[in-house]
Amino acid sequence: MSALWIATVKVTDDEAYAKYAALATEAIKAGGGEILARGGRYVQLEGPDRPRNVVVRYPSLEAAEAVYNSETYQKALTFAVGASEREVVVVEEV
């Protein structure tokens, strides 16, 4: 069953976060992820406003977890920590 990786982000350091995004994109593509939304227009209906929203489809929940735990993505995270406020969830599609 496919799964969606959903991230809501407020970037606080554009330069550092750009380094994260470059490595994260590499990890996502290597893990079979398909980027469905990244940035772009949005409407905040509830909860904290996070102006950067990302949705990635993976073949499975396990594939998404494997990307998150991969060496490349973990290296990318070192640039995101301190450069953003983030929430990330992976949910199976129905």
C-alpha positions in Angstrom: 0.0 0.0 0.0 1.4 3.4 -0.9 2.1 6.1 1.7 2.3 9.8 1.9 5.1 11.7 3.7 3.7 15.0 4.8 6.0 17.7 6.2 4.9 21.1 7.4 7.8 23.5 7.8 8.7 27.0 8.9 12.1 27.9 7.6 14.2 30.1 9.9 17.6 29.9 8.1 17.2 29.9 4.3 20.8 29.1 3.5 21.1 26.1 5.8 17.7 24.8 4.8 18.7 25.0 1.1 21.5 22.5 1.9 19.0 20.3 3.6 16.6 20.4 0.6 19.3 19.5 -1.9 20.3 16.4 0.1 16.7 15.5 1.0 15.7 15.6 -2.6 18.5 13.2 -3.4 17.4 10.8 -0.7 13.7 11.0 -1.7 14.4 10.2 -5.3 16.8 7.4 -4.4 14.1 5.9 -2.2 11.4 5.9 -4.9 9.6 9.0 -3.6 7.5 11.1 -5.9 7.2 14.7 -4.9 3.6 15.8 -5.2 3.7 19.2 -3.5 6.6 21.3 -2.4 6.1 24.9 -1.3 3.6 26.6 -3.5 0.2 28.1 -2.6 -1.7 26.9 0.4 -4.5 27.9 2.8 -4.0 27.4 6.5 -7.3 26.2 8.0 -6.2 24.9 11.4 -3.1 24.5 13.5 0.3 26.3 13.4 1.0 28.1 10.2 3.9 26.4 8.4 4.5 28.1 5.0 6.4 25.3 3.4 4.4 22.2 2.9 5.7 19.0 1.3 3.9 15.9 0.2 5.8 12.9 -1.2 4.3 9.6 -2.3 6.2 6.4 -1.6 5.5 2.8 -2.7 5.0 1.9 1.0 5.2 3.2 4.6 8.3 1.1 5.0 9.9 2.7 1.9 9.3 6.2 3.4 10.8 5.1 6.8 13.8 3.7 5.0 14.4 7.0 3.3 14.1 8.9 6.6 16.6 6.5 8.2 19.0 6.5 5.3 22.5 7.9 5.6 21.8 10.6 3.0 18.6 11.9 4.7 20.1 11.8 8.1 23.0 13.9 6.8 20.4 16.3 5.3 18.7 16.6 8.7 21.8 18.1 10.2 21.1 21.2 8.1 17.4 21.3 9.0 17.9 21.2 12.7 18.2 24.7 13.9 17.2 26.1 10.5 13.5 25.2 10.7 10.5 24.3 12.8 9.1 21.0 11.3 6.6 18.3 11.7 6.7 15.2 9.6 4.3 12.3 9.4 3.9 9.3 7.1 0.5 7.9 6.5 -0.7 5.0 4.4 -3.1 5.8 1.5 -6.5 4.2 1.3 
